[in-house]
Amino acid sequence: MKLSRSYFTLIISVFTICVYLTGCNSAMQAYKDGQKKFENGEYDLAIKAFEKAAAANIEPVQTDYLIAESYRLSNRFKEAIPFYKKAIDAGLNKPDAKFQYAYALKTAGQYEEASAQYASYAKDTAASQNLQQRALREIEILRIADRLRTTKMDVELKDIPLNTSSSEFGPTILGSELVFSFSKKDKVYKNNGQPMLGLYKVALSEDAGTTQGTPTLLSNEIFDADANEASPAFSPDGKTLVFARGNTGKKNGTLDVDLYLSRNVNGQWTAPAILPINDSLAWDGSPAFSRDGKTLYFASNRAGGAGGIDLYRTNMDASGRFSKPVNMGKDINTAGDDMFPYVAEGGKLYFASDGHPGLGKLDLFSATRTQGVISIENLGLPFNSPQDDFGLVFYQDLNKGFFSSNREGGKGDDDIYYFAGPEEEDSTTIAKNNDPNSPLNPNNPNYINGKPKVVRYFLAGNVVENGSTSTPIDSAVIRIYPDTADTQIAELPSRRDGKFGTQPIEEGKSYSLLVQRKGYISKREPFSMDGRSIPPIFLTKELTDTTFNVTIKLDKLELNKTFVLENIYYDLNKYNIRPDAAIELDKLVQILKDNPTMKIELSSHTDARATDAYNMTLSQNRAESAVTYLNSKGIDADRMVARGYGERELIIPNAKTEEEHQRNRRTEFTILSY
């Protein structure tokens, strides 16, 4: 039988289509695998999967964004920059990505470009209000970056032999040895693709200017092959070790990073025991002892802090029991990350932060208390760079020591650097360089012409209708209360343009604004001065006035209007109120107290992954559980109706992803009367 040319052409075309479809299916599967790895915090594996999807042009904008986020969340900001840029230039509809892009540019020392991105983000009406405030603050910080780069200590840095292409950081001194965190274990950490971290030691040379020999494991007792172990801190007598251990994969993300304690008994370290000061829902790390060994400092992102990661302290008694951890306050902690504390001789605190004015990501700072006032000072060059600079410790005196950095020019990732100042007897040590200077000293940022710099803060804002048009609301009454009391300190009306103000407010305080207008649901809006204080280095005159503006959106009071309560989650197949759900329900308690005539239906909805009858029962139990909680908080039971709808009112009828199922599992309240 003779076959025609057209037949062969058809066969080749079919083969080509099959190859194409197979490639597309493979690339789409890679994209889905990347999403799963990303959700599990396995960012290095996610990047590899997304790169395959990107090569086939699968979801290009979202893929570039997720690659950027994977680099950011694994602390590789510089690598994230081109992917943020591609996604944003292509029309990415995620406002907060522009903030992270600006932050990444700052860590690369691209200050002008970073400032432009921060400014663009601050103008975006869809942006997070908290991040908008941070963006405006970052713009001010970038304006003085050149001034910070002129603050140079009289010290020299030296790379030391132990550094490799892996990560070395968190140095501390134990006798004549340097103990540090080293990325050296056999198992690879899926977050960043590096070997897992362990605690290692190496001998110091006599002058401590270098190290001798090959690093060895600190102790076989302090070694978990499946975990990261880092940030060692020894008590002054060298008998107690506290360190961070986690990232075992037992919990998603960083929630399983906790502090552990080991004691040296007859020259051997005991098996580590987890400390009771840990928060099971938070990251706890970077410990440090006070000079007398009675106080432990550490960092945590637990609830109730000033922003990201905060510094805390806890006291230890003679029997080894710990007091309740105390946040170290708003003078030290910022809306960013504040971590890696170290207490030097004399009691001065050193720490790393990306929230105080700095050159990039983490910078090294000192905190000094004089007559009850805490002054924060950037250590300047050569300690700080646009990248991470952290983990400072002194050796023998306040003139030399070690710190960690992932700055340009290192061996790779985090490296440990040795620093030393001049040896002359009358030389100015690092500690003296950072002590508050005389008011007459022109380099003292707290004074100008010998007089203290003063800032007066004010609060103003506007009230608008919640909706696409943001119509101004006049004749609203804005009552301002201290966050910790019910005593009203101001009552302001909104004008025809919706604006109100101004009210003097105090540095370091938090407030609550109760906004009421007939025909609208009364609303409370929190306002905190956390992270908003202007550092003295920004001030150019004796008296500076600054006003913070807030926008408050009111919803119309309408029958049968429904509102979704965000973040009301329940454990699988359960209906008890979890602590995180209680936080959200407390907001509804406040709404009902501020609107005492309003009656509501509180409804619960499930996804469609069980039988209809089961979901109806489960949702009814959840709704009743929420109503019972509200009643326990003082809301009359006759103001609420509990109703479970099961799977009968799905937002996404054919949900496939976990995110879509979660949108269907929601709690709502509907206005029945007022």
N, C-alpha and C positions, 0 to 999 in steps of 0.2 A: 504494500500500500504506500503510495507516494504522499508525503506530508507537505503542505503548502508553507510558504514563508510566513504568512500571517498567523499560522498555527504556532510556529516557533516564537513569533513575537508575543503572542498571547501568553505562552508558557513563561517567557522571560518576565513579562509584566506582572503576572501573578506571583512569580518568585520574588520580584522586587518589592511588591506590596507586602508580602508576608514578612520579608526581612525588615521592612520599614515598621510594620505594625509590631513585630517582636521587639525591635529597638525601642519603640515608643512605650510599649508595655513595661519593658525593663526600666526605662527612665522614670516612668510614673511610679513604679514600685520603689525605685530608689528615693523618690520624693517622699512617699509615704513612710518608708523606713527612716528617712531623715527626721520627719515630724515626730515619730515615735521616740527616736533617740534624743531629740531635743526636749521632749516632754519629760524624759527620764533623767535629764541632766547630763547625758553622755555627749557632750558638745563636740568633742574631737571626732567621734564616729558620725555625728550628725553632719559635720562639715563635709566629710568624705562622701556621704550619701547625697547631700545637696549639690555637690560639685558634679556628680554624674547627671543629676536632673538638669542642672544649668547647661551642661554640654549639649543636651537635647532640647533646650529652650522650653523646659516644662515650668509653668508658672514663674516666669523670669523675675518679675518684681518681688513676689513673695519669697522666692528662693534666695535672691540677693539679700533681702532683709533678714531672713533666718540665718544665713551664713554670717552676716554682720553681728547679729545677736549672739550667735554661738561663739564667735571670737570674743565679744565683749564679756559674756558670762564666764568665759574661761580665762579672763584677765589678759587678753591679747588685743588691746585697743587699737594699736597701730595697724594690725592686719584687718581690722573691721572697717577702716576708713573708706577704701574704694568701693566696698559693697554697700555701705550706707549711701554713699554718693550716687551710685548707679540706681538704687531703689528709689531714692528721693527724687532724682532727676526724671525718673520714669513715672512719677505720679503716685508714689506710695501713700496710701491713706491711713497713716498711723502717726499722728502729730508728735508723740513722744519720741519717735525715732530721730527727729531733728535735734532734740535735746541731747540724746546719746551720741549722735554724730558730732555735735559741737564739743561734747566732753572728750570724745576720742581725738578730735583735732587738737584740743588743748594738751592732751597727754603727749602728743607728738611735737609740741612746741610751735604749732601753727596758730599763733594767737590771733592774728588778724582774721583768718578764715573762721576760727572758732567764735569770735565775737560777732561776726556777721550772722552765723547760724543761730547763736543764742538770741540775737535781736529779732530774727525772723520768727523764732519759736515763741518769744514773749508776746508777739502781736497776734498769734494764732488763737482765735476765739474757742477752738476745740481743745486747746492745751490744758493740761492739769494746772490748777491754780497754784499748788505747792511748787511744782516744777517751774512755773512761770516766775515765781518769786526767786527761786534759785538761779534761773537764767539771768534775771536782772542783776542779781548779786555777782554772778560770774563775770558779767560784762564789766562791772566796776573793778573786780579783781584783776581782769586782764589789762585794764588801763594802767595798773601800777606794776605789772609784771617786770617792766624794765627797771623800776625802782628796787624791786626785790632782788633782781640780778646784780645790783650794785652792792648789796649787803654781803660782804665776803669776809669770812673768818680767816685768821692767820694760821691755817693748818694745811698740811699736805696729806694727800690720799695715796694709798699704795694698794695695788692688787696683791692678793696673797695666793700661794701655790695651790691651795685646796680647791679653788674654783674650777669648774668644768662647764661643758655645754648643758649640763643638767642644772637643777635649781639648788642653790645653797643660800640659806637665810636664817634669821633668828639666832644670831650668835649670843652666847653667854659664857661667863668664865667660871670654871670649877678648878680651883687650885692652879696648877700650871698647864691646864688643858682648856682648849676651846671646844665647847659643846654646841652643836648647831643642827639645823634641819637639813636633810640631804635627800634629794630625789634619786634613790639608788636601789630600791627593792626590785624584785623580779617582776612583780605584777604591775601592769600599766593602769594608770588612772584614766578612766574613760572621759573625764571632764576635759583634760588638756593633752592627753596622749603621752604624758611623761610617766616614768616609773613612780610608784608610790613613795611617799616621804617616810623617812625614819630618823631617829636621833643618833648622831655619830659624834665622835670625839677625835681630836688630833692634838698633839703636843705643841705648845707655844715655844718659840725661841726665847732666849734669855731676855732680850729687849722687847719681846712681844711684837716686833715689827714684821714677823713672818711666822709660818708654821713649819713643823718638822715632821716628816714621815707621811704615811698614808692614813687617811681617816679610817677608824674602826668603829664597829657598833658599840654604842654606849653600854648596853646590857642585853643579854638574851631574854631576860625577864620583861624588858620593855621593848617588845618586838611583836607586832601583829602583821603578818604578811599580807593580810587583806584590808589593811586600814592605812590611812595617812596619819603619821605621828609627827608633831612639829611644835615649835615655840617653847623650848625648855626654859624653866625658871627654877633656880635653886635658892633655898633659904640661906641666910648669911652663914650659917654653920655648915652648909653643904650636905646636910643630912636629909633634907626633904626636897623632892622634885615634884613640880606641877607642870603638866604639859597638855597639849590638845591632841585628841585622837578622834577620828571619824572618817566619813566618806566611805563607809563600808558597803553602801548600796541597800542597807536595811530600810532606810527612809529616803524619800526623794529629796534631791537637792542637798542642802547643807545642814538639815535639821538634826542629823546624828553626830555633829561635831560637838564634843563635850570635853570638859576638863577632867583630868585624872591625876591621882597622887600616888607617889611611890616613896618609900623611906629606905635609907641606907642602914642596914643592920649588919654589923660585923663585916663591912666591906662589900656587901651584896645588896643590890636593889630588890625590894620586894615586888610581888606582882601588883600592877597598878589597880587602884580602886577608884571608881567614878565618884566625883565630889557631889555632895547634896545641893550645892549652890547652882547647879546647872538648870537651865530651863529646857524642858523636853520639846518645846515648840520653837526653839531658837538656836542660833549659832553662838557658841561660847568658846573663846580662845584667847590667845596672846596674853598669858599670865605674867605677873611680875610681883616680887616680894618687896615690902618696905625694908629700910635699912635695919630695923630691929626685928624683922621677921614676923611681926604680929599682925600685919595687914597684907592681904593679897589683893592686888589690882588685876583686873581682866577686862576683856571687851566682849560685848554681847549685842545682838540685834533684837533682844526680847521686847515684848510690848511695853509701852509706857515710856520709851526713850524719846530723845530729841529728834530722831530722824532715822538714819541708817544704823550703823554700828556705834554704840556708845561705850564710854569707859565707866566701870563700876569698881567699888571696893567692898571688901568684907573683912571682918576682924576674926582672928582665931584665938581661942583661949588655950590654956596650958594643956588641956586634954585633947586638943585638936579639933574642937567643934567650931563651926563657922556661924557667924551672925548672918542675918538677912542682908543680901547685897544692896548697896545704896548707889544710886546714880550719882556721878560726880558733878552734875550740875550743868547749867546752860552756858556758863562762861567757858567751859572746856568742851563740852559736847555740842555738836552742830547738827544741821539737817543732813550732812554728809556722813562719812565714815571717820570715826576717831578710835584709834586702836594702837597696839604695840606700846603700852606704857613702860616706863623705866624710871625708878627713883634713884637718883645719884646721892653721893655723900652730901650731907647738908639738907637733904629732903627735897631738893628741886625735882619736879616731875618733867620728864621728857616723853613725847608721844608723837605718833604719826597721824596726819589728818588730811582729808581732801576737802574739808568744809571751811577751814580757816584760809585766809588769803595765801595762796601758794603759787608755785611755778607750773604745776601740772596735776598729776594724780596725788598720791600720798607724798606729803612733805614732812620734814622733821620740825617739831616745835618744842619750846619750853614753856612751862607755866610757873609763874612766880606770884606769891601772895604777899602784898605789902599793905599793912593797915586795913586788912579785910578785903582789899581789892585784888582780884586776880588779873594779871597781865599775861597775854599770850604773845610770844614772839617767834617769828620764823627764823630758823638758823641760817638761812641764806646759803650762798655758795661757800665751799664746794659740796656741802652736804646735800643740797637739794638740786633737783633737775626736773624736766617735764614729766619724767616717769615716776615709778614708785621708789621712794626713799624712806626707810623704816628700820625698826629694830636696833636702835642705838644702845650701846652699853659702853661704860668707861672701864679702863683697865688700870689699876693701881692708883691713879690720880685722875683729876679732871682735865688732863691735858692730852690724853690719848685713849684710844678705844677702837671699837668696831661698829659697823652698821651694814645694812643690806640695801641693795639697789638693783633694779633691772635696767639701768640707764644704758645709753648707747656707748659702745666701746668695751663692754664687758665680754666675758667668755661665752655667755648665753644665758638667757632667762635671768633669775635672781643670782647675784654674786655677793660675796662678803668683802668689804673694804676695810683696811686699817687706816686710821687717821692719827696724826700727832701734831701738836703745836710746838712753838719755839721752846727750847729748854732753859732759856735764861731765867734767873731767879725772879726778876721783876716783870716777866712777860705777862700779858693778859691772857688768862686761861679762857677756855670756852665758857665755863660757868660764869666768869666775871663779865665776859662779853655780852651775856644775856641777862645780867642783873639790871633792874631799872636804873637808869642814869639820873643825874641831876636834872631838875626842871630847866636849868639854864643850858643844858647840853642840846645843841640843835639837832642831834641825831635821835633824841628821845621822841618817839612818835606820839606820846601821851600829852605833850605840851607844845605850845607855840608862844614864842616871846616870853617864856618863863611862866605862862599861865596855862592851866589845864584846859584841854579841849572839851567842850560840852555839846551834847546832842539832845535836842528836844524832839520827841516822837509824837505824832498825831495820827488819828484814825478817821477816815472819811470813806465815802462810797456812794453807791447808787442802788436803787431797788427797781427791778424790772419784772415783767411777766414772763414766766417760764414758757418758752415756745420759740418758734423759728424767727419771730420778729423782734423779740426782747423789748416789747413796748414799755416805756417808763411808767412807773406807778407813783402817783403823787399822794400826799396825805397819809402815807404809811407812818407808823410810829416805831422808832428804833430805840429799844431800851438796852443799855449796856450794863453788864454785870461782871464782876471779877469771876474767874473760872471756879474759884473755891468757895464762893459765898453767894447768897441770894440778895445782898444789899445792892440796890440799883445805884449806879454812879453817874448815869447820864440818861437823858431822854431827848431824842432828836427827831424832828419831822422830815419827811422827804418832800422836796419841792416839785414843781410841775414837771421838771426834767428828770425827776426820780432821784436826784442827788441829795445827799445829806452830809453833815459834818461841820466842823472838825472837833474831835475830842482828844485831849491830851491822854497819852497812855505811857506806861512805864516799861523800861528795858527789863527783859527777863520775865514779864508777866504774861498770863493768858486771860482771855476774855470770852464772854458769851454774848451774842447779839440776838435779842428776841425782837422779831419783826412782825408787826401786826397791821392788818388793813381789812376793813369790812369787805366781804365778798371773796376773800382769799384765805388759804390755809396758813395759820400762823406758823412761823418757822424760826428755829434757833440756828445760828451760824457761829461756829467757833472761830476765834482768831487768836493766834499765839505769836508772841515775839521771839519764839525759839528760832535761832539762826538768822534773825533779822537785824541784830545790832550792828552798827557800822563800826568796824575796827578803826582805831585812831589813825592808822597809817593812811586811810582814805581822806581824812579831814584836813582842810587847808586853811581853816579859820577857827577863831576861838569858839564861836557859837554857830551851830548848824541846825536848821529845822528840816525835818523830813516827814512826809505824810504817806501813809500806806492806804491804798484804796481797795475796797472790797466790793464785789458785785453780788447782790443777793437776789435769787430768783424765787418768786412766789408762784404757787399753783392756784388756779381759780378753784373756789369752793363750789363743786357741782355734784349733784346727785348721780350715783352710779359710776362715778369716776374711779378708775382702778389704778393702783400704784404697785409696782413690783418692789419687794424688799430684797435688796441686793445681799448676796453672801449668806443667805439662810440655808445652810447645808445640814443634812442629817447623815449619820452613818448608814451604810447599806442595810435596808430592811428594818431600820429602827426609827423611833419617833421621839426619843429623849432630846432635850435641848442641849446642844453642845456649847462649850464656853464661847466659841467664835460666833455662834448663832445668837447667844445671849447679848453680845455686844451690839448686834444689829437690832435686835428686838428692843433693847433699851432706847434706841433712837425713836422707835414707834411709841414707846411709853411716853417720851417727852412730847411727841406730836400730840398725843391724846390729852396730855395734861395741859398743853398750851391751847388746845381747842376743846374745851370742856363740854360743849354741846354736841360734838360729833359722835355718831354711832357708826360702826363699821362691820363689814363682813370680813373675816380673816380666812382666806382660802389657801389650801395646799394642793399642789399638782405634782403628779409623778411622771416618769417617762413611760414608754409602752413596752417595757421588757418583762413584764409579768402578766398574769391574767387580769382581766378587767375587775373582777370581784376582789382579788387580792389588793390591787392598786387603790380601789375605792376605800377599803378598810384602812389601809396604810395611810392614805392621804387624810382621811377623817381623823385618825388618831394623831397625826402630826398637827393638823389644824387645832384640835382640842388641846394638845400639849402646849402650843404657842399661846392660846387664849388663857390657859391656866397660868402660864408664866407671867403674862401681862397683868392678870388679876392679882398675882402675888406681889406685883410692884405697885399696887394701889389703884388700878383701873377697874371700875365697877364692871361686874360680869354682865349686867344688862345693857352695857354699851357695845357688846361684842357678840357676834354670831360666828361659830366655827363651822366651816363647810369644806369637805374634801371632794375634789372633782376627779380624782384618779387620773386616768389618761384621756379624759373626754374633751379636754380643751388644750390640745398640743399646739405649741407655737410652731414647731417643725414636725409635720405629720410623719415624714419618712426619715427620721433622724438616723444617722449612721455613725458619726464620730462621737467620742465621749463628750466633747464640747457641746454638740447639738443636744445630746441627751440631758446634759446639765441645764441647758436653757429651758428644757421642758420641765425639769424638776425645780419648781419655783414656789415661792410663797408670796401672796399678794394681799392687799387690803382694798376694799371698795367702800366708798362713802354711801351709807344707807339713809342717813338723815343728819340734819344739823340745825 
